[in-house]
């Protein structure tokens, strides 16, 4: 039996219930249209949209916004207009899945990151913005190498002594690396290390610098926003395959945006 875009949206919303204030809406397309195929991506870049069209999928589910802002403001300008035209001409439907997946229990994005790292058996607790875990003792350097290998990253950024041995880790996916989130949890849970996507560099990293200076060995590994959240969307695509077994589902990775010179 054919499924519609509305059917897919209902399944994604179901675990949470309808949110009144959310960026998660159908940006293009009609809920009544039948789904020929689903593409899933962290970021709906111009190239991702072209690849989705080339795959014959007519529904793109994306975590981040289309037009370079969290609120999906579609402004006027050459780049906006070109991207808008590509979507409109193709008839592609785009549904944003940001708030809902973060409200899954546990957080779907954080869970996907943990699964990609192979650390699901080490989780002690899942909180709304983080997961706390206890791993077998490793150095910060060993953990950084493990993270790079598992997530296929060219580099990570580290604050603290790379020889410090740690067991208690906090995982904060995406833009949750700010001091308001991280510092209280580091103290309450006696965390040796936090791994996050991104956050203000004058907050958590400076707290860790001072912690080391006063003799409390703490460390931070910064992955990058996309690098910390794309694994969640990859695992989300696998869940969609389970929910819609007769519908083609494609995960489209986004190439790293920053280069190391």
C-alpha positions as CSV (number, residue, x, y, z in Angstrom):
1,X,0.0,0.0,0.0
2,X,1.3,3.4,-0.9
3,X,2.3,5.8,1.9
4,X,1.9,9.6,1.8
5,X,4.2,12.3,3.0
6,X,1.6,12.9,5.8
7,X,1.9,9.2,6.9
8,X,5.7,9.6,7.3
9,X,5.3,12.9,9.2
10,X,2.8,11.3,11.5
11,X,5.2,8.5,12.4
12,X,8.0,10.9,13.1
13,X,5.8,13.1,15.4
14,X,4.1,10.1,17.1
15,X,6.7,9.4,19.8
16,X,6.5,13.0,21.1
17,X,3.1,14.3,20.1
18,X,2.4,17.5,18.2
19,X,4.6,20.4,19.3
20,X,3.0,23.9,19.1
21,X,6.2,25.9,18.7
22,X,8.6,24.1,16.4
23,X,10.8,24.5,13.3
24,X,9.7,21.0,12.3
25,X,7.3,21.6,9.5
26,X,6.8,20.6,5.9
27,X,8.8,23.3,4.0
28,X,8.0,22.2,0.5
29,X,5.5,19.7,-0.9
30,X,2.0,18.4,0.0
31,X,1.2,15.9,2.8
32,X,-1.2,14.1,0.5
33,X,1.5,13.2,-2.1
34,X,2.6,9.6,-2.4
35,X,6.2,8.8,-1.4
36,X,8.4,7.3,-4.1
37,X,11.5,7.3,-1.9
38,X,12.9,9.0,1.2
39,X,16.3,10.6,1.5
40,X,17.7,11.5,5.0
41,X,20.5,14.1,5.5
42,X,21.9,16.2,8.3
43,X,22.0,19.3,6.2
44,X,20.0,20.1,3.0
45,X,22.8,21.5,1.0
46,X,22.4,22.2,-2.7
47,X,24.3,19.1,-3.6
48,X,22.2,16.9,-1.2
49,X,19.1,18.2,-2.8
50,X,20.5,17.4,-6.3
51,X,21.5,13.9,-5.1
52,X,18.0,13.3,-3.6
53,X,16.4,14.2,-6.9
54,X,18.8,12.0,-8.8
55,X,18.0,9.0,-6.6
56,X,14.3,9.4,-7.5
57,X,13.2,10.2,-3.9
58,X,10.5,12.8,-3.6
59,X,10.8,13.4,0.2
60,X,13.9,14.7,1.9
61,X,14.0,14.6,5.7
62,X,16.6,17.0,7.1
63,X,17.8,17.9,10.5
64,X,19.0,21.5,9.9
65,X,17.4,24.4,8.0
66,X,17.4,24.9,4.2
67,X,18.2,28.6,4.1
68,X,21.1,29.2,6.4
69,X,19.2,30.0,9.6
70,X,17.6,27.9,12.4
71,X,14.3,29.6,11.7
72,X,14.3,28.7,8.0
73,X,14.0,32.3,6.9
74,X,13.9,32.3,3.1
75,X,15.4,35.6,2.1
76,X,15.9,37.1,-1.4
77,X,19.2,36.8,-3.2
78,X,21.0,34.9,-5.8
79,X,21.9,31.8,-3.6
80,X,18.4,31.7,-2.0
81,X,16.7,32.0,-5.4
82,X,18.8,29.3,-7.0
83,X,18.2,26.9,-4.2
84,X,14.5,27.7,-4.1
85,X,14.2,27.2,-7.8
86,X,15.9,23.8,-7.7
87,X,13.4,22.6,-5.1
88,X,10.3,24.0,-6.7
89,X,11.2,22.7,-10.2
90,X,11.9,19.2,-9.0
91,X,8.6,19.0,-6.9
92,X,10.7,17.7,-4.0
93,X,9.0,17.7,-0.5
94,X,11.3,18.7,2.4
95,X,10.4,18.0,6.0
96,X,12.5,19.3,8.9
97,X,13.1,16.9,11.7
98,X,15.0,18.8,14.4
99,X,12.9,19.3,17.5
100,X,11.1,16.0,17.4
101,X,14.1,13.8,17.1
102,X,15.9,15.7,19.9
103,X,12.8,15.1,22.1
104,X,12.8,11.3,21.5
105,X,13.5,9.2,24.6
106,X,16.5,9.0,24.5
107,X,17.4,11.9,22.3
108,X,17.7,10.4,18.8
109,X,20.7,12.4,17.7
110,X,22.7,11.8,20.9
111,X,21.8,8.1,20.8
112,X,22.9,7.8,17.2
113,X,26.3,9.4,18.1
114,X,26.7,6.9,21.0
115,X,25.8,3.9,18.8
116,X,28.3,5.1,16.2
117,X,31.0,5.2,18.9
118,X,30.1,1.7,20.1
119,X,29.5,3.0,23.7
120,X,25.8,2.1,24.2
121,X,26.6,-0.4,27.0
122,X,28.5,2.3,29.0
123,X,25.6,4.7,29.4
124,X,24.6,5.4,33.0
125,X,21.9,8.0,32.3
126,X,20.3,9.9,29.5
127,X,19.4,13.5,30.3
128,X,17.5,16.0,28.0
129,X,20.7,17.6,26.7
130,X,23.4,15.0,27.4
131,X,24.2,11.4,28.2
132,X,26.5,10.4,31.0
133,X,28.6,7.3,30.7
134,X,31.4,5.3,32.4
135,X,33.9,3.7,30.0
136,X,36.9,1.5,30.7
137,X,39.8,3.8,31.6
138,X,41.5,5.3,28.6
139,X,43.7,8.4,28.0
140,X,42.2,11.5,26.3
141,X,44.4,10.8,23.3
142,X,43.2,7.2,23.0
143,X,39.6,8.4,23.2
144,X,40.3,11.0,20.6
145,X,41.7,8.4,18.2
146,X,38.8,6.1,18.8
147,X,36.3,8.9,18.0
148,X,38.2,9.9,14.9
149,X,38.2,6.3,13.7
150,X,34.6,5.5,14.5
151,X,33.2,8.7,13.0
152,X,35.7,8.8,10.1
153,X,36.9,12.3,11.1
154,X,40.2,13.9,9.9
155,X,40.6,15.7,13.2
156,X,39.1,16.7,16.5
157,X,40.0,19.6,18.8
158,X,41.1,18.9,22.4
159,X,41.4,21.1,25.5
160,X,43.3,19.6,28.4
161,X,46.2,17.1,28.8
162,X,45.9,14.3,26.3
163,X,47.7,11.9,28.7
164,X,45.0,12.3,31.3
165,X,43.2,9.0,32.1
166,X,39.5,9.2,32.2
167,X,36.4,7.0,32.8
168,X,33.5,9.4,33.3
169,X,32.3,11.1,30.1
170,X,29.5,13.4,29.1
171,X,28.2,13.5,25.5
172,X,26.6,16.7,24.2
173,X,25.5,16.5,20.6
174,X,25.2,19.6,18.4
175,X,25.2,23.2,19.8
176,X,25.1,22.1,23.5
177,X,28.7,22.8,24.4
178,X,28.1,26.1,26.2
179,X,29.0,26.6,29.8
180,X,25.3,26.7,31.0
181,X,24.9,23.1,29.9
182,X,28.3,21.6,30.3
183,X,29.9,23.1,33.4
184,X,27.2,22.2,36.0
185,X,27.0,18.6,34.7
186,X,30.8,18.3,34.8
187,X,30.7,19.2,38.5
188,X,27.5,17.3,39.5
189,X,28.6,14.1,37.7
190,X,32.3,14.4,38.4
191,X,33.0,14.1,34.7
192,X,36.6,13.7,33.5
193,X,35.9,14.5,29.9
194,X,33.1,16.0,27.8
195,X,32.6,15.4,24.1
196,X,30.4,17.9,22.2
197,X,29.7,19.4,18.8
198,X,30.2,23.1,19.3
199,X,29.8,25.9,21.8
200,X,31.2,29.3,22.7
201,X,35.0,28.9,23.0
202,X,35.2,31.4,26.0
203,X,33.0,29.2,28.2
204,X,33.6,25.4,28.6
205,X,37.1,25.4,27.1
206,X,38.2,28.1,29.5
207,X,36.6,26.3,32.5
208,X,38.6,23.2,31.6
209,X,41.8,25.3,31.2
210,X,41.4,26.7,34.7
211,X,40.4,23.2,36.1
212,X,43.8,21.9,34.8
213,X,45.6,24.9,36.3
214,X,44.2,24.2,39.8
215,X,45.0,20.5,39.6
216,X,41.7,19.0,38.5
217,X,42.4,17.1,35.4
218,X,39.5,17.7,33.0
219,X,39.4,17.6,29.2
220,X,37.2,18.5,26.2
221,X,37.0,17.0,22.8
222,X,35.2,19.2,20.2
223,X,33.9,17.4,17.2
224,X,32.1,20.1,15.2
225,X,28.3,20.5,14.9
226,X,27.7,18.3,11.8
227,X,30.3,15.8,13.0
228,X,28.4,15.3,16.2
229,X,24.9,15.2,14.8
230,X,25.1,13.5,11.4
231,X,25.6,10.0,13.1
232,X,22.2,10.5,14.6
233,X,20.6,11.1,11.2
234,X,22.4,8.1,9.8
235,X,20.8,5.8,12.5
236,X,17.5,7.6,12.0
237,X,17.5,6.5,8.3
238,X,17.9,2.9,9.5
239,X,14.8,3.4,11.7
240,X,12.9,4.7,8.7
241,X,13.8,1.6,6.8
242,X,12.3,-0.4,9.6
243,X,9.1,1.7,9.7
244,X,8.6,1.8,5.9
245,X,10.2,-1.5,4.6
246,X,8.7,-1.3,1.1
247,X,9.9,2.3,0.6
248,X,13.4,3.1,-0.6
249,X,15.3,5.0,2.1
250,X,18.7,6.7,1.3
251,X,21.0,8.3,3.8
252,X,23.1,11.1,2.2
253,X,26.2,12.1,4.1
254,X,27.3,15.7,3.9
255,X,31.0,16.3,3.0
256,X,33.0,18.1,5.7
257,X,32.7,21.9,5.2
258,X,36.0,22.9,6.9
259,X,39.5,22.1,5.5
260,X,42.6,21.7,7.6
261,X,45.6,23.6,6.0
